[in-house]
Amino acid sequence: MDLKQIEYFVRVAELGSFTRASIVLDIAQPALSRQIRQLEVELRQTLLLRNGRGVTLTEAGKLLLEHGRGVLHQVERAKEELGRVRGALAGKVALGLPPSLSRVLSVPLSRAFRTRLPQASLAIREGLSANMLEALRNGRLDVALLYNPVPSSDIDITPLCDEALYLVELADGDAAPGVVSLAALAARPLVIPSQPHAIRMLVESQLGAQGLRPTIALEIDSVPAILELVADGAGCAVLSRLAVSTSDKAARLRLRPIGEPGLVSRLALAVSSHRPSTLTQQAMQEMVREMVPPIVTGQALPAA
């Protein structure tokens, strides 16, 4: 058994598929299958059950997955400790950001990362909260910022800040400015992301608690596209002030507060509870806790 075989097995087990694992690992699927089979022969155990939908773990496979994650983590920690002997951490971090925040957070976080961890490497990926949760579970992300995450046993969640949502409409002077009630919001044609986007789920749950349903004009999962459509008169949107202020359409749009009980998104830092964070990942988490809340709440200006 060697480290490469353990890494291959862990990735196949986490992704539940040889095909997906071969793409992520950049190895031909037959070669990957041979490595896993050699591991099973050496251990004299069947680790994976193959089926038409992918693979599932046997009891022996579940045990090896637990130990394999620990082994890979210890190897990564050893590399980091050796890096510290040279004077700097040199690990890797994959950070997931919601599309609405990526534009304002990528530059300041990357700049701070390069300054504090010059020997380490950072990968930033955009994604919806539901997709980033899955990426945390299968190891493709180390740290992620999620909106309104549902507590689960395999994800550790640290709340960062609350972000008020507003009704966003075309600033054409026809509608009276001021607070919009939930009942009035339900009657407006909304350009809104599809399920399970965090904003869509929040709007539907809050309106549902009042016995109301949203009026959906268009379903669009891209925040820039939503703002383009609102500016074109296709309907209204429910978004944060930050999402609108960073758009080149901001001058043509108007934000109106949503009345009691209002709509508030909770932004949280999320990591896998099954995979201990390396020192580099811990340093990234500290940067996020330090820098993100002031930017999101408007207490600090994002980097240009």
N, C-alpha and C positions, 0 to 999 in steps of 0.2 A: 504494500500500500504506500503510495506517495502523495505528496501534497496536491499535485495536479489532479489525481484521481478523486481526492476528497473534494476539491473545488468543483470539479465536474459534477459529482454526485449531488452536492448541496444545491447547485444551481438547477439541475434537472428536477430535484425534489421540490424546490421552492416554486419553480415555474409550472410544474406538473406536466411537462411536455419535453420530449427530446428535440422536437422541431424548434420550439421557442428557445430552448437552452442553446442549441447549436448556433442560432442567430446571435444571441447575446455573447456567447463565448467565442464567436468567429471560428468555429471548427466544423468540419463536415460531419453530418449526422451519423454516417456509418462509423467514422473514427470515434465519435463520442460514445456510440453504443458499445463499441469494442472495449473502450476504457472502463465503462460501467460493468460490462460482463466480466472483465478480468478482475475487477474488484470483488464481484460476487463470488467468483471461483476461489479467489484467495481467502475470502472470509468464510467460504462454505455456507453462504446464506443468500436467500433470495431477498433482495432489497426493494425492488420495484415490481409492481404488477402492471404489465402493459395491457392496454385496452384501446378501443377505437377512439376514445376521447382524450387519451394521453396516458399518464401513469399515476398510480396511487402507491403509497408507502405500505410495506409490510410492517409488522411489529419490529423486526430487526432493522428495517429501513428507518423507522421513526427514531430508534435508539441511536443509529449512526448519524442521523441528521443533527440530533442534539449535540453529540460529541464533535461532529465535523464542524459545526458552527463555532464551537469553543476552540478547536484547533486552529481554524483560520483566523479567529480573533486574536489568539495568542501570537500567531505569526506576525500579524499586522502590528500588534503592540510591540513585538520584539524589533521590528523594522523602525518603528517610531522611536523607541528607546535608543537604538543605535544612531538614529538621526539626531537625537538630543545630544549625544556625545560630540557630534560634529557642530552642535550649536543651534540646531533648528529642527522643528518637526517637519516631516516630509511625507505625511500620509495623504490620502485622497478623500474627498468629500463630494457626494452627489446631493445637491440641494434642489428641492422641488418648490416652485412658486406658482400661485394662482395667476392666470393671465392678467387679471386686473391690477396686480401688484408688481408683476415682473418688470414692467417699464420703469417704475420708480425705485425699485429695490436692487435691481441687478448691478447698477453702477456703484452705489455706495457700499454694498456688501462685497462686491469684487475688489474694490479699492482697499477696503479695510482688510480683507483676506490677504491680498498681496503684500500689504504693509506688515501685518502681524505674523504671517506664515509664508514667507517668501519661498521656502523650499517645498511647500505643499501644493497640491493641485485641486482645483475646484471645477465642478461641472454643474451648471444651472439648467434645469429643465422646467418647462411650463407644463401645467396639467390641471384638469379639474380635480376637485378634492377626492371624488370617488376613485379616479384613476391613480392619484398619488398615494392613496391608502393602500391599494393593491401593490404599487411599486415599493412601498415601505415593507410590505409583508414578504415580497419575493426578493428583496435585496437590491433592487435597481436604484432605489433612493436610500440615502442615509438619514436625511433630515428633510422635513417638509413643513410648509405653512399651510394650514387647512382652515377653511371656514366652517364653523358649526359642526365639528366632528362629533360623531356618536361614540361614547365610551365603549371600548372593547378590551378584551383581555390581552390581545397581542400588540396593542399600540399604547405607548405612554404619551399622554397629552398634557401640555402646560399652557394654560390660557395666557395670552399676551395682552390683548386689548379688545375693546368693543368699538365697532364702527357703525355709525348711524347710516341708514339707507334713505334715499330721497326719491320722490317722483321726479323724473327727468322728462321735460317736454320742450317742444320747440318754442323759443322765445319770440312769438309772433304778436303778442299783445292782446290776443283774443280772450285768453283765460285769465280770470282774476287771480292775482298772486295770493299767497298765504298757505296756511296749513291745509292738507288734504286728509280727509277722514278715510278710514278703511273702507267704508261703504262707497265713497266716491272713487277710491282707488280701484275697487272691484269693477266699477262700471267703465273705467278707462280702457281703451284698447292697448294692450301691452305687447311690446317687442321684448321677449324674455327668453333666457336659455331654456333648454329642454331638461327634463329630469335625467339624472339626479343632481343637477347643478345646485350648489348650496343656496343661491338666491331664489331659484324656482321653488325649492323645497320649503324655504322660510316663508315666502309669500303665500304659498298654498296652505301651509299649516296655520299661519296667523289669521288669514282670511277664513279658513275652515273653522277656527275656534269661535268666530263670530257668525257662523252659519252662512258664509259668503264664498263665492268662487270667483277667481280672476277671469277676465275677458282676454283671451289670448288672440292677438292679431297675427303674430309671427313668432316662430321659435328659431332663435339664432344662438349658437354657443360661443360666438366671438364677441367680446365686449366692444372692440373698435367697430365691428360691423353693426352692432346694436345702435351705437351712437350715430353712425352714418345714416341708418334708417330713420332714427328719431329726427335728425336734422333734415331729412328729406320728407318729413311729414307722415311717415308710415304708422306712427303711434307714439306711445310713451314708454318709458323704461323705469325700472327700479334699480338704482345703482348707488354706490358711495360717492361722496364729494370728490375723493381722490381720483376715482376712475374717470370722472368727467373733467376735472381740472387739468389732467394731463393729456386730454384729447385736443386735436387741432380744430374740433368742432365746438369747443367749449363756449366761444363767443355767441354762438347761435342757439344755445340751450339755456334752459332755466331750471333751477332746482327748487323744489317745494317740499318743506318738511311734511312727514306723514304723522298724523295725529295719534293721540293715545289709543292703544298702548304703543304705537310706533313699530318700526321695524329696525332691529339691531342685529348685525352679524358679529359673531365672536370669532376673532382670529386666534389660532392656537399653534404652538410648536409641537410637532409630532415626530416620534422616533419609534423604531421597533422595540418591543419589550423582550423579544427573543434574541436580539443581537446586541450585545453590549457595545456602547459607543467607544471608539478609539479616542486617544488624546486629541487628535486633529479634529475629529467630529465634535468632541466636547468644546473645543475652542470655537468652532463654528456656531454651535448652539449658544454660547455666551455672547458672541457678536450679534446674533439674531435677537436675543433677549434685550440687549443693550440698545440696538439701533432701530429696530422695526417699530416698536410702539410710538416713539416720538414722531416718526415720519408718517405713519398711518393716521395718527390723531391730529396731525397738523402742528405739533409742537416743535418740529424741526423741518427744515427745507430739504427735500431730496437733492442729491448731487445732480448737477447739470450734465 
